[in-house]
């Protein structure tokens, strides 16, 4: 028996009546011991929860170093591992401090930099 592609299966199902689709679902329950409708219903709240949480990673961007630039330069150097010159350039011009940080890590970094007087954006 030739293996059907996903597109071929979908095309076949789209040509069925509602009653035929119900019979197919019932046959799948019996053959595989799985209720496909229960899987779809269970997956919906998980997808909704993930959407509500927001992005899983964020970029931490320095918008302004503020009045205490020296402390901000030290933090940039500590977080990024860059040299003094590169850290100063970011403090002077702004820029990405950390790309794709987890949400918790991004919040922690934002708090540290704001404590030092910097303005941070999470993107």
KOLFI-459122 format. One record per atom (N, C-alpha, C, O, CB): x, y, z; atom name; residue number from 1; chain. Coordinates in steps of 0.2 Angstrom, whole numbers. Glycine has a CB too. Layout:
       X       Y       Z   at     i   ch
       X       Y       Z   CA   NUM    A
...
This chain:
       X       Y       Z   at     i   ch
       4      -6       0    N     1    A
       0       0       0   CA     1    A
       4       6       0    C     1    A
       9       7       4    O     1    A
      -5       0       6   CB     1    A
       3      11      -4    N     2    A
       7      17      -5   CA     2    A
       5      22       1    C     2    A
       0      22       3    O     2    A
       6      20     -12   CB     2    A
      10      25       3    N     3    A
       9      30       9   CA     3    A
       6      36       6    C     3    A
       9      39       1    O     3    A
      16      31      12   CB     3    A
       1      39       9    N     4    A
      -2      45       7   CA     4    A
       1      51      10    C     4    A
       3      51      16    O     4    A
     -10      45       9   CB     4    A
       2      56       6    N     5    A
       5      62       9   CA     5    A
      -1      66      13    C     5    A
      -7      64      13    O     5    A
       7      67       4   CB     5    A
       1      70      18    N     6    A
      -3      74      22   CA     6    A
      -8      78      17    C     6    A
     -14      78      19    O     6    A
       1      79      26   CB     6    A
      -6      81      12    N     7    A
     -10      85       8   CA     7    A
     -16      80       5    C     7    A
     -21      82       4    O     7    A
      -6      88       2   CB     7    A
     -14      74       3    N     8    A
     -19      69       0   CA     8    A
     -24      67       5    C     8    A
     -30      67       3    O     8    A
     -15      63      -3   CB     8    A
     -22      66      11    N     9    A
     -26      65      17   CA     9    A
     -31      71      18    C     9    A
     -37      70      18    O     9    A
     -23      63      23   CB     9    A
     -29      77      18    N    10    A
     -33      83      19   CA    10    A
     -38      83      14    C    10    A
     -44      85      15    O    10    A
     -28      89      20   CB    10    A
     -35      83       7    N    11    A
     -40      83       2   CA    11    A
     -45      78       2    C    11    A
     -51      80       0    O    11    A
     -36      82      -5   CB    11    A
     -44      72       4    N    12    A
     -49      67       4   CA    12    A
     -54      69      10    C    12    A
     -60      68       9    O    12    A
     -46      60       6   CB    12    A
     -52      71      16    N    13    A
     -56      73      21   CA    13    A
     -61      79      19    C    13    A
     -66      79      21    O    13    A
     -52      74      27   CB    13    A
     -58      83      15    N    14    A
     -62      89      14   CA    14    A
     -67      88       9    C    14    A
     -72      91       8    O    14    A
     -57      94      10   CB    14    A
     -67      82       5    N    15    A
     -72      80       1   CA    15    A
     -78      76       5    C    15    A
     -83      74       2    O    15    A
     -69      76      -5   CB    15    A
     -77      74      11    N    16    A
     -81      70      15   CA    16    A
     -87      74      18    C    16    A
     -86      80      19    O    16    A
     -78      66      20   CB    16    A
     -93      71      19    N    17    A
     -98      74      22   CA    17    A
     -97      74      30    C    17    A
     -92      71      32    O    17    A
    -105      71      21   CB    17    A
    -100      78      34    N    18    A
     -99      78      41   CA    18    A
    -100      71      44    C    18    A
     -96      69      48    O    18    A
    -104      83      44   CB    18    A
    -105      68      42    N    19    A
    -106      61      44   CA    19    A
    -101      56      43    C    19    A
     -99      52      47    O    19    A
    -113      58      41   CB    19    A
     -98      57      37    N    20    A
     -92      53      35   CA    20    A
     -86      54      39    C    20    A
     -82      50      41    O    20    A
     -90      53      27   CB    20    A
     -85      61      41    N    21    A
     -79      63      45   CA    21    A
     -80      60      52    C    21    A
     -76      58      55    O    21    A
     -79      71      45   CB    21    A
     -87      60      55    N    22    A
     -88      57      61   CA    22    A
     -86      50      61    C    22    A
     -83      47      66    O    22    A
     -95      59      63   CB    22    A
     -88      46      56    N    23    A
     -87      39      56   CA    23    A
     -79      38      55    C    23    A
     -77      33      59    O    23    A
     -90      36      49   CB    23    A
     -76      42      52    N    24    A
     -68      42      52   CA    24    A
     -65      43      59    C    24    A
     -61      39      61    O    24    A
     -65      47      47   CB    24    A
     -68      48      62    N    25    A
     -65      49      69   CA    25    A
     -67      43      74    C    25    A
     -62      41      77    O    25    A
     -68      56      72   CB    25    A
     -73      40      73    N    26    A
     -74      35      77   CA    26    A
     -70      29      75    C    26    A
     -68      25      80    O    26    A
     -82      33      76   CB    26    A
     -68      28      69    N    27    A
     -64      22      67   CA    27    A
     -57      23      70    C    27    A
     -54      18      72    O    27    A
     -64      22      59   CB    27    A
     -55      30      70    N    28    A
     -48      31      72   CA    28    A
     -48      30      80    C    28    A
     -43      27      82    O    28    A
     -46      38      71   CB    28    A
     -53      31      83    N    29    A
     -53      30      91   CA    29    A
     -53      22      92    C    29    A
     -49      20      96    O    29    A
     -60      32      94   CB    29    A
     -56      18      88    N    30    A
     -56      11      89   CA    30    A
     -49       8      86    C    30    A
     -47       4      90    O    30    A
     -62       8      84   CB    30    A
     -47      10      81    N    31    A
     -41       8      78   CA    31    A
     -34       9      82    C    31    A
     -30       5      83    O    31    A
     -40      10      71   CB    31    A
     -34      16      85    N    32    A
     -28      18      88   CA    32    A
     -29      19      96    C    32    A
     -24      20      99    O    32    A
     -26      24      85   CB    32    A
     -35      18      98    N    33    A
     -36      19     105   CA    33    A
     -35      27     107    C    33    A
     -34      28     113    O    33    A
     -32      15     109   CB    33    A
     -36      31     103    N    34    A
     -35      38     104   CA    34    A
     -41      42     102    C    34    A
     -43      41      96    O    34    A
     -28      41     101   CB    34    A
     -43      47     106    N    35    A
     -48      52     104   CA    35    A
     -45      58     101    C    35    A
     -43      62     105    O    35    A
     -53      53     110   CB    35    A
     -45      59      94    N    36    A
     -42      65      91   CA    36    A
     -45      71      94    C    36    A
     -42      76      94    O    36    A
     -42      64      84   CB    36    A
     -52      71      95    N    37    A
     -55      77      97   CA    37    A
     -52      79     104    C    37    A
     -52      85     106    O    37    A
     -62      76      97   CB    37    A
     -51      74     108    N    38    A
     -48      76     115   CA    38    A
     -41      79     115    C    38    A
     -40      84     119    O    38    A
     -48      70     120   CB    38    A
     -37      77     110    N    39    A
     -31      80     109   CA    39    A
     -31      87     107    C    39    A
     -28      91     109    O    39    A
     -27      76     104   CB    39    A
     -36      88     102    N    40    A
     -37      95     100   CA    40    A
     -39     100     105    C    40    A
     -37     105     106    O    40    A
     -42      95      94   CB    40    A
     -44      97     109    N    41    A
     -47     101     115   CA    41    A
     -41     103     120    C    41    A
     -41     108     123    O    41    A
     -53      98     118   CB    41    A
     -37      98     121    N    42    A
     -32      99     126   CA    42    A
     -26     103     124    C    42    A
     -23     107     128    O    42    A
     -29      92     128   CB    42    A
     -25     103     118    N    43    A
     -20     108     115   CA    43    A
     -22     115     115    C    43    A
     -17     119     115    O    43    A
     -18     105     108   CB    43    A
     -28     116     114    N    44    A
     -30     123     113   CA    44    A
     -29     128     120    C    44    A
     -26     133     119    O    44    A
     -38     124     112   CB    44    A
     -30     125     126    N    45    A
     -28     129     132   CA    45    A
     -20     130     132    C    45    A
     -18     136     134    O    45    A
     -31     126     138   CB    45    A
     -17     125     130    N    46    A
      -9     126     131   CA    46    A
      -7     131     126    C    46    A
      -3     135     127    O    46    A
      -6     119     129   CB    46    A
     -10     131     120    N    47    A
      -8     136     115   CA    47    A
     -10     143     117    C    47    A
      -6     148     116    O    47    A
     -11     135     108   CB    47    A
     -16     144     120    N    48    A
     -18     150     122   CA    48    A
     -14     153     128    C    48    A
     -12     159     128    O    48    A
     -26     150     125   CB    48    A
     -12     148     133    N    49    A
      -7     150     138   CA    49    A
      -1     153     136    C    49    A
       2     158     138    O    49    A
      -7     145     143   CB    49    A
       2     150     131    N    50    A
       8     152     128   CA    50    A
       8     159     125    C    50    A
      12     163     125    O    50    A
      11     147     123   CB    50    A
       2     160     121    N    51    A
       1     166     118   CA    51    A
       0     172     123    C    51    A
       3     178     122    O    51    A
      -5     166     114   CB    51    A
      -3     170     129    N    52    A
      -4     175     134   CA    52    A
       3     177     138    C    52    A
       4     183     140    O    52    A
      -9     173     139   CB    52    A
       7     172     138    N    53    A
      14     174     142   CA    53    A
      18     178     138    C    53    A
      23     182     141    O    53    A
      17     167     142   CB    53    A
      17     179     132    N    54    A
      21     184     128   CA    54    A
      27     180     125    C    54    A
      27     174     125    O    54    A
      24     190     132   CB    54    A
      32     184     122    N    55    A
      38     180     119   CA    55    A
      42     177     124    C    55    A
      43     179     130    O    55    A
      42     186     115   CB    55    A
      45     171     122    N    56    A
      49     167     126   CA    56    A
      56     170     127    C    56    A
      60     169     132    O    56    A
      49     160     124   CB    56    A
      58     174     122    N    57    A
      64     177     122   CA    57    A
      64     185     120    C    57    A
      60     186     116    O    57    A
      70     174     118   CB    57    A
      68     189     123    N    58    A
      68     196     122   CA    58    A
      75     199     121    C    58    A
      80     196     124    O    58    A
      64     200     127   CB    58    A
      76     204     117    N    59    A
      82     207     117   CA    59    A
      82     213     122    C    59    A
      77     217     123    O    59    A
      83     210     110   CB    59    A
      88     214     126    N    60    A
      89     219     131   CA    60    A
      93     224     127    C    60    A
      98     223     125    O    60    A
      92     216     137   CB    60    A
      89     230     126    N    61    A
      92     236     123   CA    61    A
      93     242     127    C    61    A
      89     244     131    O    61    A
      88     237     116   CB    61    A
      99     245     127    N    62    A
     101     251     131   CA    62    A
      98     257     127    C    62    A
     101     258     121    O    62    A
     108     251     133   CB    62    A
      94     260     130    N    63    A
      91     266     126   CA    63    A
      95     272     128    C    63    A
      97     277     124    O    63    A
      84     268     128   CB    63    A
      97     273     135    N    64    A
     101     278     138   CA    64    A
     105     276     144    C    64    A
     102     272     148    O    64    A
      96     284     139   CB    64    A
     111     278     144    N    65    A
     115     276     150   CA    65    A
     113     280     156    C    65    A
     115     278     162    O    65    A
     123     277     148   CB    65    A
     110     286     155    N    66    A
     108     290     161   CA    66    A
     114     294     164    C    66    A
     120     294     161    O    66    A
     105     286     166   CB    66    A
     114     296     170    N    67    A
     119     301     173   CA    67    A
     125     297     176    C    67    A
     130     299     176    O    67    A
     116     304     179   CB    67    A
     124     290     178    N    68    A
     129     286     181   CA    68    A
     132     282     175    C    68    A
     131     276     176    O    68    A
     127     282     187   CB    68    A
     135     285     170    N    69    A
     137     281     165   CA    69    A
     143     276     166    C    69    A
     143     270     164    O    69    A
     140     286     159   CB    69    A
     147     277     171    N    70    A
     152     273     173   CA    70    A
     150     266     176    C    70    A
     152     261     174    O    70    A
     157     276     179   CB    70    A
     144     267     180    N    71    A
     141     261     183   CA    71    A
     138     256     177    C    71    A
     138     250     177    O    71    A
     136     262     188   CB    71    A
     135     260     172    N    72    A
     132     256     167   CA    72    A
     137     253     162    C    72    A
     136     247     160    O    72    A
     128     261     162   CB    72    A
     143     256     161    N    73    A
     148     253     157   CA    73    A
     151     247     161    C    73    A
     152     242     157    O    73    A
     154     259     156   CB    73    A
     152     247     167    N    74    A
     154     241     171   CA    74    A
     149     236     170    C    74    A
     151     230     169    O    74    A
     155     243     178   CB    74    A
     142     237     171    N    75    A
     137     232     170   CA    75    A
     137     229     163    C    75    A
     137     223     162    O    75    A
     130     235     171   CB    75    A
     138     233     158    N    76    A
     138     231     151   CA    76    A
     144     226     150    C    76    A
     144     221     147    O    76    A
     139     237     146   CB    76    A
     150     228     153    N    77    A
     156     224     152   CA    77    A
     155     217     156    C    77    A
     157     212     153    O    77    A
     162     228     155   CB    77    A
     152     218     162    N    78    A
     151     212     165   CA    78    A
     146     207     162    C    78    A
     147     201     161    O    78    A
     148     213     172   CB    78    A
     140     210     159    N    79    A
     135     206     156   CA    79    A
     137     203     149    C    79    A
     136     197     148    O    79    A
     129     210     155   CB    79    A
     141     207     145    N    80    A
     142     205     138   CA    80    A
     149     202     138    C    80    A
     150     198     133    O    80    A
     142     211     134   CB    80    A
     154     203     142    N    81    A
     160     201     141   CA    81    A
     165     205     137    C    81    A
     170     203     135    O    81    A
     160     193     139   CB    81    A
     162     210     134    N    82    A
     166     215     130   CA    82    A
     171     219     133    C    82    A
     171     219     140    O    82    A
     161     220     126   CB    82    A
     175     221     130    N    83    A
     181     226     133   CA    83    A
     178     232     135    C    83    A
     172     234     133    O    83    A
     187     226     128   CB    83    A
     182     236     138    N    84    A
     180     243     140   CA    84    A
     178     247     135    C    84    A
     173     251     135    O    84    A
     186     246     144   CB    84    A
     182     247     129    N    85    A
     180     252     124   CA    85    A
     174     250     120    C    85    A
     170     255     119    O    85    A
     186     251     118   CB    85    A
     172     244     119    N    86    A
     166     242     116   CA    86    A
     160     243     121    C    86    A
     155     245     119    O    86    A
     166     234     115   CB    86    A
     161     242     128    N    87    A
     156     243     133   CA    87    A
     154     251     133    C    87    A
     149     253     133    O    87    A
     158     241     139   CB    87    A
     160     255     132    N    88    A
     159     262     132   CA    88    A
     155     264     126    C    88    A
     151     269     127    O    88    A
     165     266     133   CB    88    A
     156     261     121    N    89    A
     153     263     114   CA    89    A
     145     262     115    C    89    A
     141     266     113    O    89    A
     156     259     108   CB    89    A
     144     256     118    N    90    A
     137     254     119   CA    90    A
     133     259     124    C    90    A
     128     262     123    O    90    A
     136     247     121   CB    90    A
     137     261     129    N    91    A
     134     266     134   CA    91    A
     133     273     131    C    91    A
     128     276     132    O    91    A
     139     267     140   CB    91    A
     138     275     126    N    92    A
     137     281     123   CA    92    A
     132     281     118    C    92    A
     128     286     117    O    92    A
     144     283     120   CB    92    A
     131     276     114    N    93    A
     127     276     108   CA    93    A
     120     272     109    C    93    A
     116     272     105    O    93    A
     131     274     102   CB    93    A
     120     268     114    N    94    A
     114     263     115   CA    94    A
     116     257     111    C    94    A
     120     257     107    O    94    A
     108     267     113   CB    94    A
     112     252     111    N    95    A
     112     246     108   CA    95    A
     110     240     111    C    95    A
     108     240     117    O    95    A
     119     245     105   CB    95    A
     111     234     108    N    96    A
     108     228     111   CA    96    A
     114     226     116    C    96    A
     120     225     115    O    96    A
     107     223     106   CB    96    A
     111     224     122    N    97    A
     116     222     127   CA    97    A
     116     214     127    C    97    A
     121     211     128    O    97    A
     114     224     134   CB    97    A
     110     211     126    N    98    A
     109     204     126   CA    98    A
     104     202     121    C    98    A
      98     205     122    O    98    A
     108     201     133   CB    98    A
     105     198     117    N    99    A
     100     196     112   CA    99    A
      97     189     114    C    99    A
     100     185     117    O    99    A
     103     195     105   CB    99    A
      91     188     113    N   100    A
      87     182     114   CA   100    A
      88     180     122    C   100    A
      89     174     123    O   100    A
      89     177     110   CB   100    A
      87     184     126    N   101    A
      87     183     133   CA   101    A
      80     180     135    C   101    A
      75     182     132    O   101    A
      89     189     138   CB   101    A
      80     175     140    N   102    A
      74     173     142   CA   102    A
      70     178     146    C   102    A
      73     183     147    O   102    A
      75     167     147   CB   102    A
      64     178     146    N   103    A
      59     183     149   CA   103    A
      62     185     156    C   103    A
      62     191     158    O   103    A
      52     181     149   CB   103    A
      63     180     160    N   104    A
      66     181     167   CA   104    A
      73     185     167    C   104    A
      74     189     171    O   104    A
      66     175     171   CB   104    A
      77     182     163    N   105    A
      84     185     162   CA   105    A
      83     192     160    C   105    A
      87     197     163    O   105    A
      88     181     158   CB   105    A
      79     194     155    N   106    A
      78     200     153   CA   106    A
      75     205     158    C   106    A
      78     211     159    O   106    A
      73     200     146   CB   106    A
      71     203     162    N   107    A
      68     207     167   CA   107    A
      73     208     173    C   107    A
      74     214     175    O   107    A
      62     203     171   CB   107    A
      77     203     174    N   108    A
      83     204     179   CA   108    A
      88     209     177    C   108    A
      90     214     180    O   108    A
      86     197     181   CB   108    A
      90     209     170    N   109    A
      95     213     168   CA   109    A
      92     220     167    C   109    A
      95     225     169    O   109    A
      97     211     160   CB   109    A
      86     221     166    N   110    A
      82     227     165   CA   110    A
      83     231     172    C   110    A
      84     237     173    O   110    A
      75     227     163   CB   110    A
      81     227     177    N   111    A
      81     229     184   CA   111    A
      88     232     186    C   111    A
      89     237     189    O   111    A
      78     224     189   CB   111    A
      93     228     185    N   112    A
     100     229     186   CA   112    A
     102     236     183    C   112    A
     105     240     186    O   112    A
     105     224     184   CB   112    A
     101     237     177    N   113    A
     103     243     173   CA   113    A
      99     249     175    C   113    A
     101     254     176    O   113    A
     102     241     165   CB   113    A
      92     248     177    N   114    A
      88     253     179   CA   114    A
      91     256     186    C   114    A
      90     262     188    O   114    A
      81     252     179   CB   114    A
      93     251     190    N   115    A
      96     253     197   CA   115    A
     102     257     196    C   115    A
     103     261     200    O   115    A
      97     246     201   CB   115    A
     106     256     191    N   116    A
     112     260     189   CA   116    A
     110     266     186    C   116    A
     115     270     185    O   116    A
     117     255     185   CB   116    A
     104     267     184    N   117    A
     102     274     181   CA   117    A
     101     274     174    C   117    A
      99     279     171    O   117    A
     107     279     183   CB   117    A
     101     268     170    N   118    A
     100     267     163   CA   118    A
      93     266     161    C   118    A
      89     264     166    O   118    A
     104     261     161   CB   118    A
      92     268     155    N   119    A
      85     266     152   CA   119    A
      85     260     148    C   119    A
      89     260     143    O   119    A
      82     273     149   CB   119    A
      82     255     149    N   120    A
      82     249     145   CA   120    A
      75     248     142    C   120    A
      70     249     145    O   120    A
      84     243     150   CB   120    A
      76     245     136    N   121    A
      70     243     132   CA   121    A
      70     235     131    C   121    A
      76     233     129    O   121    A
      69     247     125   CB   121    A
      65     232     132    N   122    A
      64     225     130   CA   122    A
      61     224     124    C   122    A
      55     226     123    O   122    A
      61     220     136   CB   122    A
      64     221     119    N   123    A
      61     220     112   CA   123    A
      60     213     110    C   123    A
      58     211     105    O   123    A
      64     224     107   CB   123    A
